[in-house]
Amino acid sequence: YIGILGNPTLQNVKYFNVGIIDSAGTIGLDSEIWLDELRLVKVKKDPGMAMRAKARIEIADIAIIDADIIRQDGNFHRIEEKSGGGVTSQNFNLNTTFHLDKLVPQKLGLKIPVKYTYSNKDSYTKYQGSTDILVDENNVPDSVRKKSVSNKYNFSVKKTSKSNNPFIKHTLDKLSFSGDATFSNSSDATYLSSETETYRYTVGYSLSLPESWFSFKPFGWVGANSFMKNMKDFKFAFFPSSYTTGLTTNKNQTLSMSRKGNYTKSQLFNVSRTLSTSINQIPKILSSTYNLTLESNMYKTKVDLDSLPGQDSIVVIDSYEKDFSDLAMFDFGELSSLKSKTTNSLKLHFSNSGRMISLLILRIVGLVIYQVANHQIA
């Protein structure tokens, strides 16, 4: 009878021990034993195979559908590789894009792409774990198999044309909205099932006002025959004229069941608010940018141990869960992070009027340093 005992693997064999035990305790045993040698005489060369099929369908300029399937067995390897990876896999992907803006009046100037992505992945190893036991392809055990299925929906709405109405021009024309939702389910050697739902939405607004509202010409009085005539149209800005702000939400929930029967649940809901602006105080010479980021938690679970001398500990749980409806009431949960950054840039040009402006700025900076130094000495 020939069978498999334990978890054999030739990679871990270091030496062989051979012995004889006379369990009957025979006295004066006179016998002869032959032991055949054990060696590897051939390299196993199983053929490998890989295949790929791809299709694409275009429906005018309204929709595009792409699909592909890839299958590769554990023995397949490329020319630059010595052996296969030992994993048989099959992946199927489907990508679709629909341009809904083609179905609405063109005068609205909207861009509304909607995308759907489907992914199905299945793989298993050639051997069971680290052993030399081949996996039965007709009955693949869960301990060596990985599966995952994912469905993702994505959309965005943006206005590309400019309106003549001043109210719409500075509101709807400057707004953008996008979002995606992902639903996935996977299993492997550790988890019987792991279901994940992810929702992500982003709202952006960009405002650009005429620079003439927040700038002036300090040398506008210079005459045409003055040696400073090249500086007559030079502008100084005293307030930013462009602003960009955004709100991004990220909601995620994962439900997992292990093969040992343990159930776990994890969830998060984060909100990120951003604001950025820039100003060119002196065009081509001095500019500044400012960025502000606020991170908030919409889910909170906090456990504290509150104990008094001579008394048992008391568990105090502080938790709350907020939803998208709370955002409409400007409730962003608990602020977890605040980051702000200001960047100033100074460029000096030594040509024509730029030379005069640069020298003027250096003189002003020198006067400021001089006054500060005198104040400290005093």
Helices and strands as residue ranges (DSSP letters): G 10-12, E 50-59, E 63-72, E 87-99, G 100-103, G 106-108, E 110-111, E 113-125, G 142-144, E 145-159, H 166-169, G 172-174, E 175-187, E 191-208, G 211-214, E 215-216, G 229-231, E 236-237, E 242-258, E 263-282, E 286-297, E 299-306, E 314-321, H 324-328, E 334-346, H 353-377
